[in-house]
Amino acid sequence: MIEDAESRGLLKSTSTIIEPTSGNAGIGLAVACAVKGYKCICVMPDKTSMEKENILTSLGAKVIRTPDTSVDDPDGVFHISRKLAASIPDSIILQQFKNPINPLAHYHITAMEIFDQCDGEIDMIVIGVGSGGTMTGVGRKIKELLPNCTIVGVDPVGSFIAEPPILNETTLKYTEVEGIGHDYYPKTLDKSVVDYWIKVTDKESLHMARKLHREEGILCGSSTGSLMSGALEAARNLKEGQKCVVMFPDGVGNYLTKFVSDYWMESKDFLPRPNIFKHWWWDITVSNLSLARTETISLNMTCGELSSMLYSQGVDVLPCVDQNRILQGIIYAKDVTCKLLNASITLGDPVRRVLSQKYRKITVNSSLGELSHILERELVAVIVEENEPSQPIIFKGFVFASNLVQYITENSIE
């Protein structure tokens, strides 16, 4: 895509390349920019791992984080990228999600590598969809060379790319797996190359990725777990001796603080939380804690007003709710300070620019054991009303480590 832009005179030595990304394409872009001398800005959702951000900054790219919101959100990755491009002279967005050049690398190179290494004997290929470039490029070339080869698409539960649409019906609106799956169709994706789709849950994906680490020595990322889970299901349709190729798109280095961590897996309910130290309070519920009323803020506030409030009250975190106490997100004082200092926001910006969706939810019926696991790593646990996943999140209060320690101290059984 960079070479195409160069050939059309769209890039100069002083150009800045901007790209909305979940991280992997951004890393490739930053590598190319480092070699070619272009400035690089990657706009990534909060969901994306910190490891990816650290790699990007080490390559010289600037990283801007946005809320992990829908494709049309004015504070999402696509709108912020366009806003940056409009304000930065001599900048360009390569637009991996609709650039027709994207699939060509996979059409001319990746597909032929697969074809040659398999001696032209391939019965099935299993691929996921990020930008759609791999699926489209590999799918088109392989269908030309091997019309009878089955192309299987794997899509996370919570994404809406699979066909027919009935496959996407779920109350989930979020996926932990990074890099594949969207709430929109990338224009780069040619769905006609896919013979059928398989949906895979986060739990299946993450456990499969960890299984590949431990049993096969393959240090893969979370999306690889999705594809391998889908491949094992799809392979039931093959006969003995037929060949199935699975595309492993990511490595473990981007996820060391996420699914590789037992704590992270436990905190997301993908692993059980054992009471290792036999704590007497482990199964007691959060409803037994004495909690102070939590101050809230509204979306009508500016970042300047918020900053003054955080300073005057001496608090590190605040919830943002609407008039019905539906939780809009969490404000962390550290995030506000950092974004003001690096000019990501101004004092006049609305607080939605600093809202974070990174928080751990519990209910009054959650156990203190579960709470303790959260507070080992998190500043706060957010109490919400017990609801179906598809329902709005009603805010009930905060729990800090001091609340838990106070309860244990006052009720300690000697």
C-alpha positions in Angstrom: 0.0 0.0 0.0 2.9 2.4 0.7 4.6 1.5 -2.6 1.3 2.1 -4.4 0.9 5.5 -2.7 4.5 6.4 -3.6 4.0 5.4 -7.3 1.0 7.7 -7.5 2.9 10.7 -6.0 0.8 10.7 -2.8 3.8 10.4 -0.4 6.8 12.8 0.0 9.8 12.5 2.3 8.0 14.7 4.8 4.7 12.8 4.8 2.9 11.4 7.8 1.1 8.1 7.4 -2.0 7.8 9.7 -3.8 4.5 10.1 -6.7 3.2 12.3 -5.5 -0.3 13.4 -5.9 -3.0 16.0 -2.2 -3.1 16.1 -0.7 -5.7 13.7 -1.1 -3.8 10.5 0.1 -0.8 12.4 3.3 -2.6 13.4 4.0 -3.5 9.8 3.3 0.1 8.8 5.6 1.4 11.5 8.4 -0.9 10.4 8.0 0.3 6.8 7.9 4.0 7.9 11.0 3.5 10.1 12.9 2.1 7.0 11.6 4.7 4.5 11.7 7.7 6.8 8.0 8.6 7.0 6.3 9.8 10.2 3.7 7.4 11.4 0.6 7.8 13.6 -1.5 4.7 14.6 -5.0 5.2 16.1 -6.0 2.2 18.2 -9.0 1.3 20.4 -8.5 1.0 24.1 -9.1 -2.8 23.8 -5.8 -3.3 22.1 -3.0 -4.6 24.2 -0.3 -2.4 25.7 2.4 -4.6 24.2 1.3 -3.4 20.7 1.5 0.2 21.8 5.0 -0.3 23.2 6.2 -2.0 20.0 4.8 0.9 17.9 6.4 3.6 20.0 9.7 1.7 19.9 9.5 1.9 16.1 9.0 5.6 16.3 5.3 5.7 15.7 2.9 7.9 17.7 0.0 6.1 19.2 -3.4 7.6 19.9 -6.0 5.6 21.8 -9.7 5.9 21.3 -12.7 4.3 23.0 -13.6 0.9 21.7 -16.8 2.0 20.0 -18.8 1.5 16.9 -17.5 2.3 13.4 -19.6 5.5 13.3 -18.7 6.9 16.7 -17.2 10.4 16.4 -14.6 9.4 19.0 -13.8 6.1 17.3 -10.6 5.1 15.4 -12.0 6.0 11.9 -13.3 9.5 12.8 -10.2 10.4 14.8 -7.9 9.3 12.0 -9.8 11.5 9.5 -9.7 14.4 11.9 -6.0 14.0 12.3 -5.5 13.8 8.6 -7.5 17.0 8.1 -5.3 18.9 10.6 -1.8 17.5 9.7 -0.3 18.9 6.5 1.0 16.4 4.0 -0.6 13.4 5.7 -2.4 10.4 4.3 -4.5 7.5 5.5 -3.8 4.3 3.5 -7.2 2.9 4.5 -6.4 -0.8 4.9 -10.0 -1.6 5.3 -11.0 -0.5 1.8 -7.7 -0.1 -0.1 -7.9 -2.6 -3.1 -4.1 -2.9 -2.9 -4.3 -4.5 0.5 -5.3 -8.0 -0.8 -2.7 -8.0 -3.6 0.2 -8.9 -1.3 -1.7 -12.0 -0.3 -2.9 -12.7 -3.8 0.6 -12.6 -5.3 2.7 -13.8 -2.3 0.9 -15.5 0.6 -1.4 -17.6 -1.6 1.5 -18.7 -3.8 3.6 -19.6 -0.7 0.9 -21.8 0.5 0.3 -23.4 -2.9 4.0 -24.1 -3.5 4.7 -25.5 0.0 1.8 -27.8 -0.3 2.8 -28.9 -3.8 -0.6 -27.7 -5.1 -2.5 -30.2 -2.9 -4.8 -28.2 -0.7 -8.4 -29.3 0.2 -9.3 -26.6 2.8 -8.0 -23.2 4.0 -9.2 -21.6 7.2 -8.8 -17.8 7.5 -10.1 -15.0 9.8 -11.0 -11.5 8.9 -9.3 -8.4 10.2 -9.1 -5.9 7.3 -10.2 -8.7 4.9 -7.0 -8.5 2.9 -5.8 -12.1 3.7 -9.2 -13.6 3.1 -9.7 -11.8 -0.2 -6.2 -12.2 -1.6 -5.6 -15.8 -0.6 -9.2 -16.8 -1.4 -9.2 -15.4 -4.9 -5.9 -16.8 -5.9 -6.5 -20.3 -4.4 -10.0 -20.4 -6.0 -8.3 -19.7 -9.4 -5.7 -22.4 -8.9 -7.8 -24.9 -7.0 -11.5 -24.4 -7.6 -12.5 -27.3 -5.4 -10.6 -26.1 -2.4 -12.9 -25.1 0.5 -12.4 -21.7 2.0 -13.7 -21.5 5.6 -14.1 -18.1 7.4 -13.8 -18.0 11.2 -15.6 -15.1 13.0 -15.7 -14.5 16.8 -19.0 -14.6 18.6 -19.9 -10.9 19.0 -18.7 -10.0 15.5 -21.1 -9.5 12.6 -19.1 -10.6 9.5 -20.2 -14.2 9.1 -22.9 -15.3 6.6 -25.8 -16.0 6.8 -26.6 -13.2 9.3 -28.4 -15.7 11.6 -25.0 -17.0 12.6 -24.2 -13.6 14.2 -27.3 -13.5 16.5 -26.0 -13.0 20.1 -26.4 -10.7 23.0 -22.7 -10.1 23.1 -21.4 -6.8 21.7 -17.7 -7.2 22.6 -14.9 -9.7 21.9 -11.7 -10.2 23.8 -10.0 -11.7 20.8 -8.1 -9.0 19.0 -7.5 -8.5 15.3 -10.4 -10.4 13.8 -14.1 -9.6 13.8 -16.0 -6.3 13.5 -19.4 -4.8 13.8 -19.1 -3.7 10.1 -18.0 -5.3 6.8 -14.6 -4.2 5.6 -14.9 -3.1 2.0 -11.7 -5.0 1.3 -13.5 -8.3 2.1 -14.7 -10.4 -0.9 -17.2 -12.7 0.8 -17.8 -14.6 -2.4 -14.5 -16.5 -1.9 -15.8 -18.0 1.4 -17.7 -21.3 1.2 -19.0 -21.2 4.7 -18.4 -19.6 8.1 -17.8 -20.9 11.6 -18.4 -18.9 14.8 -16.0 -19.3 17.8 -16.4 -18.0 21.3 -13.7 -16.1 23.2 -13.4 -18.9 25.7 -12.8 -21.5 23.0 -10.3 -19.2 21.3 -8.2 -18.3 24.4 -8.1 -21.9 25.7 -7.0 -23.1 22.3 -4.3 -20.6 22.0 -2.9 -21.6 25.5 -3.2 -25.2 24.5 -1.1 -24.6 21.4 1.5 -23.0 23.6 1.7 -25.9 26.0 1.2 -28.9 23.8 2.6 -27.8 20.4 5.2 -25.1 21.5 3.6 -22.6 19.1 3.7 -19.2 20.8 0.6 -17.8 19.0 -1.8 -15.0 19.6 -5.5 -15.1 20.5 -6.8 -14.9 17.0 -4.8 -18.0 16.2 -6.8 -19.8 18.9 -10.0 -18.8 17.1 -8.8 -20.1 13.8 -7.5 -23.4 15.1 -10.8 -24.0 17.0 -12.7 -23.3 13.8 -10.3 -25.5 11.8 -10.8 -28.5 14.1 -14.6 -28.1 13.6 -14.2 -27.6 9.8 -11.8 -30.5 9.4 -14.6 -33.0 10.4 -15.8 -32.5 6.8 -12.5 -33.8 5.4 -11.5 -37.3 4.5 -8.4 -39.0 5.7 -5.4 -37.8 3.9 -6.8 -34.5 2.8 -4.9 -31.3 3.6 -6.2 -28.4 5.7 -4.2 -25.1 5.9 -4.8 -22.8 8.9 -3.6 -19.2 8.8 -1.9 -18.3 12.1 -1.8 -14.5 12.0 -0.3 -13.4 15.3 2.4 -14.1 17.9 2.3 -14.3 21.7 4.5 -11.2 22.2 1.5 -8.9 21.8 -0.5 -10.5 24.6 1.8 -11.2 27.6 -0.3 -9.2 30.0 -3.6 -10.5 28.5 -4.6 -14.1 27.9 -1.1 -15.5 28.6 -1.6 -14.3 32.2 -3.6 -16.6 34.5 -4.7 -13.6 36.5 -6.2 -12.0 33.3 -7.9 -15.2 32.4 -9.4 -15.5 35.9 -10.5 -11.9 35.9 -12.4 -12.4 32.7 -14.0 -15.6 34.0 -12.1 -17.9 31.5 -10.4 -19.7 34.4 -11.7 -20.6 37.9 -10.4 -18.5 40.9 -9.1 -21.0 43.5 -9.1 -20.1 47.2 -5.4 -21.0 47.6 -5.0 -19.6 51.1 -8.3 -20.9 52.5 -9.6 -17.4 53.4 -12.6 -17.5 55.6 -14.2 -14.6 53.8 -13.8 -16.0 50.3 -17.5 -16.9 49.6 -19.1 -13.9 51.5 -20.8 -11.6 49.1 -20.1 -7.9 48.3 -23.5 -6.9 49.8 -21.9 -7.3 53.2 -19.4 -4.5 52.7 -20.0 -0.9 54.0 -19.5 1.4 51.1 -19.6 5.2 50.9 -21.8 6.9 48.2 -19.8 7.4 45.0 -19.8 10.8 43.3 -20.6 10.6 39.6 -20.2 12.9 36.6 -22.2 13.5 33.4 -21.3 13.7 29.8 -22.1 17.4 29.8 -18.9 18.2 31.7 -15.8 19.4 29.9 -12.3 18.0 30.5 -11.3 21.3 32.2 -14.2 21.0 34.7 -13.4 17.3 35.2 -9.7 18.1 35.9 -10.7 20.7 38.5 -13.1 18.2 40.2 -10.5 15.4 40.3 -8.0 17.8 41.8 -10.3 19.4 44.4 -11.7 16.1 45.6 -8.4 14.3 45.5 -9.9 11.2 43.7 -8.2 8.9 41.2 -11.3 7.6 39.5 -14.9 8.7 38.8 -17.9 7.0 37.0 -19.7 8.8 34.2 -23.5 8.1 34.1 -26.5 9.4 32.4 -29.8 10.6 34.1 -30.9 7.0 34.5 -27.5 6.0 36.1 -26.6 4.0 33.0 -22.8 3.7 33.0 -21.1 5.5 30.1 -17.6 4.7 31.2 -14.9 5.3 33.8 -12.7 8.4 34.2 -9.1 7.7 35.5 -7.3 10.8 36.7 -4.0 9.4 35.3 -5.5 9.2 31.8 -6.8 12.8 32.0 -3.4 14.1 33.1 -1.5 12.1 30.4 -3.9 13.2 27.6 -3.7 16.8 28.6 0.1 16.8 28.8 0.5 15.1 25.4 -2.1 17.4 23.8 -4.5 14.5 22.9 -7.3 16.5 24.5 -7.9 20.2 25.4 -9.6 21.6 28.5 -12.7 22.4 26.4 -13.2 18.9 25.0 -16.1 16.9 26.3 -15.4 14.2 28.9 -16.3 11.5 26.5 -12.8 12.0 25.0 -11.3 10.5 28.2 -13.9 7.8 29.0 -12.5 4.4 29.5 -14.3 1.1 29.0 -11.5 -0.8 30.8 -13.0 -1.7 34.2 -14.1 -4.8 36.0 -17.7 -5.3 36.8 -19.2 -7.1 39.8 -22.6 -7.3 41.5 -23.6 -7.2 45.1 -23.9 -11.0 44.9 -20.3 -11.4 43.7 -18.0 -13.1 46.2 -15.2 -11.4 48.1 -12.9 -13.9 46.6 -13.7 -12.7 43.1 -13.4 -9.1 44.3 -10.0 -9.8 45.9 -8.7 -11.1 42.6 -9.8 -7.9 40.8 -8.4 -5.6 43.4 -5.0 -7.3 43.3 -4.5 -5.5 40.0 -7.2 -2.9 39.5 -7.7 0.4 41.2 -11.4 -0.2 41.6 -14.2 -2.7 41.0 -17.4 -1.4 39.6 -20.7 -2.6 41.2 -23.4 -2.9 38.6 -27.0 -4.1 38.6 -27.4 -7.7 37.7 -28.8 -7.7 34.1 -28.8 -9.6 30.9 -25.7 -8.9 28.8 -27.8 -7.1 26.2 -29.3 -4.7 28.8 -27.8 -1.3 29.7 -25.2 -1.3 32.6 -26.7 0.4 35.7 -24.1 1.8 38.0 -24.4 1.0 41.7 -21.1 2.0 43.2 -17.3 1.5 43.6 -15.4 -0.9 45.7 -11.7 -0.1 46.6 -9.2 -2.4 48.2 -9.5 -0.4 51.5 -13.2 -1.4 51.7 -12.3 -5.1 51.5 -9.4 -4.7 54.0 -11.7 -2.8 56.4 -14.3 -5.6 56.3 -11.7 -8.4 56.8 -10.1 -6.4 59.7 -13.4 -5.7 61.5 -14.7 -9.2 61.1 -11.6 -11.2 61.4 -12.0 -14.6 63.0 -9.1 -15.3 65.4 
